[in-house]
């Protein structure tokens, strides 16, 4: 498949950019949501993530970003640590239970490994606290390379953003297995633009393909 350089990556992407613009507009109004960009390698998913970052920054939102790494895929909570690193100072504002759970998960404290649901609750509380003054967008690339612990927790977080000034845009290859649960999330298919002879699959076929590829 043809790969698109940065200059051409957004040609023919008006529908995807419109969807991102709508999501960022809602985020600026305090109504966050999670979007999943999926498509074949090289079609411009990362360029669309950069566009989301530009839109969010232009709307006055903060942006935290992370990407899965093959070399950290076996390290529990490696991606979560990367994503939350800019706001770890806010942990002091959380309850001792939540702060303690997240500190242990991220290797900043001692204790028994916390349950994923408790970690997800701590992450949500931290994000809510961080976004009190400005909306916050989380941008995550290469979902299949997320370590399993981070993927499980971030999947739970993604489905609990309604009503929060926190949004998420993530990207992965279509049909590639991941521990990040996409159930209930809005999925945007990034196909080859018509200008290059492309044609994306029907929405129903996309949803079935995504869930099958992610082991559901």
C-alpha positions in Angstrom: 0.0 0.0 0.0 1.2 3.5 -0.8 2.4 5.5 2.2 1.6 9.2 2.4 4.2 11.8 3.5 3.2 14.5 5.9 2.3 16.9 3.1 -0.2 14.6 1.5 -1.5 12.7 4.6 -4.5 15.0 5.1 -5.5 15.3 1.4 -9.1 13.9 1.1 -9.4 13.7 4.9 -12.3 16.2 5.3 -14.7 13.7 6.9 -12.1 12.5 9.4 -11.0 16.1 10.2 -14.7 17.1 10.6 -15.2 14.3 13.1 -12.1 15.4 15.0 -13.2 19.0 14.9 -16.6 18.1 16.3 -15.1 16.1 19.1 -12.7 18.9 20.0 -15.5 21.4 20.0 -17.4 19.2 22.5 -14.3 18.8 24.6 -13.9 22.6 24.7 -17.4 22.7 26.0 -16.7 20.2 28.8 -18.1 17.1 27.1 -15.3 14.7 26.4 -15.5 11.4 24.4 -13.2 8.8 23.0 -12.5 8.2 19.3 -10.6 5.3 17.8 -8.9 5.9 14.4 -8.3 2.6 12.6 -6.8 1.8 9.2 -4.1 0.0 7.4 -0.4 0.9 7.9 0.7 4.1 6.2 -2.7 5.7 5.5 -2.2 8.7 7.7 -3.5 7.8 11.2 -0.6 9.5 12.9 -1.0 12.6 10.8 -4.7 12.7 12.0 -3.5 12.4 15.6 -1.3 15.4 15.0 -4.2 17.3 13.5 -6.2 16.4 16.7 -3.4 17.9 18.8 -3.4 21.0 16.7 -7.1 21.4 17.0 -7.1 20.8 20.8 -4.2 23.3 21.3 -6.0 25.9 19.3 -9.1 25.4 21.4 -7.1 26.0 24.6 -6.9 22.4 25.8 -3.9 20.7 27.2 -2.6 17.6 25.4 -1.0 14.5 27.0 0.3 11.9 24.5 1.8 8.5 24.6 2.6 5.7 22.1 2.9 2.0 22.5 6.4 0.6 22.2 7.5 -2.8 21.3 10.4 -2.6 23.8 8.1 -1.6 26.7 5.2 -3.9 25.9 6.1 -6.3 28.7 6.5 -3.6 31.3 3.3 -3.2 33.3 1.8 0.4 33.2 4.7 1.7 31.0 2.4 3.5 28.6 0.2 4.8 31.5 3.3 6.3 33.1 4.3 7.9 29.8 0.8 9.4 29.4 0.3 10.7 33.0 3.9 11.9 33.6 3.0 15.6 33.1 0.4 15.6 35.8 1.8 13.2 38.5 2.3 16.2 40.8 -1.5 16.4 41.1 -1.5 13.0 42.9 -1.2 14.8 46.2 -4.8 16.1 45.6 -6.3 12.6 45.4 -7.5 10.5 48.3 -4.9 8.3 50.0 -6.6 5.2 48.6 -6.5 6.4 44.9 -3.1 8.1 45.2 -1.6 5.0 46.8 -3.0 2.7 44.1 -1.7 4.8 41.3 1.7 5.3 42.9 2.1 1.5 43.3 0.9 0.8 39.7 3.4 3.3 38.4 6.4 2.1 40.4 6.4 5.1 42.7 5.4 3.3 45.9 5.4 -0.1 47.6 2.5 -2.4 48.2 0.4 -5.2 46.6 -0.5 -4.7 42.9 -3.8 -2.8 42.8 -6.8 -4.1 40.9 -7.3 -2.6 37.4 -10.6 -1.1 38.3 -9.1 0.7 41.3 -6.3 2.0 39.0 -8.8 3.2 36.4 -10.7 5.0 39.1 -7.5 6.7 40.3 -6.6 7.7 36.7 -10.1 9.2 36.2 -9.8 11.2 39.4 -6.4 12.4 38.4 -7.6 13.4 34.9 -10.6 15.2 36.4 -8.4 17.1 38.8 -5.9 18.0 36.1 -8.7 19.3 33.7 -10.3 21.6 36.3 -9.0 24.7 34.7 -8.4 23.6 31.0 -9.9 20.7 29.0 -7.5 17.8 28.4 -7.0 15.6 25.4 -5.3 12.3 25.6 -3.6 11.1 22.4 -2.4 7.5 22.1 -0.8 5.9 19.1 0.0 2.3 18.3 -2.5 0.7 20.6 -1.4 -2.9 19.9 2.0 -2.2 21.4 0.5 -1.0 24.7 1.5 -3.1 27.7 -1.5 -5.2 28.8 -2.0 -3.4 32.1 -2.1 0.0 30.5 -4.4 -1.2 27.7 -6.9 -2.6 30.2 -7.0 0.5 32.3 -7.1 3.0 29.5 -9.9 1.0 27.8 -11.9 1.4 31.0 -11.1 5.1 31.2 -12.1 5.7 27.6 -15.6 4.4 28.3 -16.0 6.7 31.3 -15.2 10.1 29.9 -18.8 11.2 29.3 -19.5 14.4 31.3 -15.8 15.1 31.9 -13.7 17.8 30.2 -11.3 15.0 29.1 -11.2 13.5 25.6 -9.2 10.7 24.0 -8.1 10.0 20.5 -6.3 6.7 19.8 -5.0 4.9 16.7 -4.4 1.3 15.7 -4.2 -0.9 12.6 -7.5 -2.4 11.6 -8.0 -5.9 12.9 -4.7 -6.0 14.9 -5.1 -7.7 18.3 -4.9 -5.5 21.4 -5.9 -5.6 25.1 -7.5 -2.2 24.7 -11.2 -2.9 24.7 -12.9 -0.8 21.9 -16.4 -1.9 22.8 -18.8 1.0 22.9 -16.3 3.5 21.5 -16.8 5.6 18.4 -14.6 4.2 15.6 -13.4 6.2 12.6 -12.1 4.2 9.7 -9.1 5.8 8.0 -9.0 4.4 4.5 -7.1 5.3 1.4 -8.6 8.7 0.2 -10.6 8.6 -3.0 -8.0 10.9 -4.5 -5.7 7.8 -4.4 -8.3 5.3 -5.5 -9.3 4.2 -2.0 -12.6 3.1 -0.7 -13.3 2.4 3.0 -15.5 -0.4 4.2 -19.2 0.1 5.3 -19.5 1.1 9.0 -21.2 -2.2 10.0 -18.4 -4.2 8.4 -15.8 -2.1 10.2 -17.3 -2.6 13.6 -17.5 -6.4 13.1 -13.9 -6.4 11.9 -12.6 -4.4 14.8 -14.2 -6.5 17.4 -13.1 -9.7 15.8 -9.5 -8.5 15.5 -9.4 -7.4 19.1 -10.6 -10.8 20.4 -14.2 -10.0 21.2 
